[in-house]
Amino acid sequence: MAMDAHEIETLIRTALPDAHVEIRDLAGDGDHYAAMVVSSAFTGKTRVAQHKMVYDALKGRMGDQLHALALQTAAPDA
């Protein structure tokens, strides 16, 4: 079962309430997305830690309901 962009955005915003989130469906299949997430929660964290925070927000759906997510993260003004 595929996820829609709104569901991905909602999960991320629930975990990172201040986040600015942009989701793009890369293949039009609801299974391959790109996401840009900017949050102050990322300040001082490595890129790997930032990505883990986003993957944690997806609550185990990566690799199951969501096949691929090209992820870019940043802290504000970074």
N, C-alpha and C positions, 0 to 999 in steps of 0.2 A: 504494500500500500504506500503510495507516494505522499509526500507532504506538499502543502502549498506555501507560497512565499509568506502569506499572512501568518500562518502557524509558526514558521521559523522566526519571524520578526517578533511575534508575541512571546515566544519562549525566551528569546534573547533579552527583550525588554523587561520581562519579569525578573530575570536574574541580575540584569544591569539596568536599573530604572532610568539612569541619566543618559543611556546610550542613544547615539544617532545611528540608525541602522538603515542600510540600503541593500535590498535583495534583488538579484537579477536571475531569471530562469535562463540558463545558458543554452539548453537544448529544446525547450518547449515541451518537455516531457514530465515536469514536476519531480524530477529525480536528480537533476544536475544544476546546482545553483552557484552563484558567486555572491559573497556578502562582504560589505565594508561596514565595520563596527568601530565607532569612536566613543570611548567612555573614559571618564576620569578614574575609574577603577583600574585602568591599565597603567596609570602613572607609576613609574619606577619598576615596572615588571618587564621581564624579557618578552620577546615576541612569542616564544614557546609557551610561557605562562599565560600570556594574553589569549592565545589560541585555545589553550586548555580550558580557560574560563568560559569561552564561547561553547566549546564542545560539551562541557559540563552542563551548560544552560540547556542544551538540546536533550538532556536526560536519556542518553542511551539510544537515541534515534539514528545517530550516524552509523552508516553501514547496514542499517535495517530499513527504516522508512525513508531515509535520506542517503542516497548512494554516494554523491559527490558534492563537496562544498569547497570552492576556491575561496579562501578566507584572507582578508586583509584587516588588520587591526591597528589602532593608534590611540594614543592619549590626545586629548584636545591640545591644539597648538604644538603638536609634535611633528 
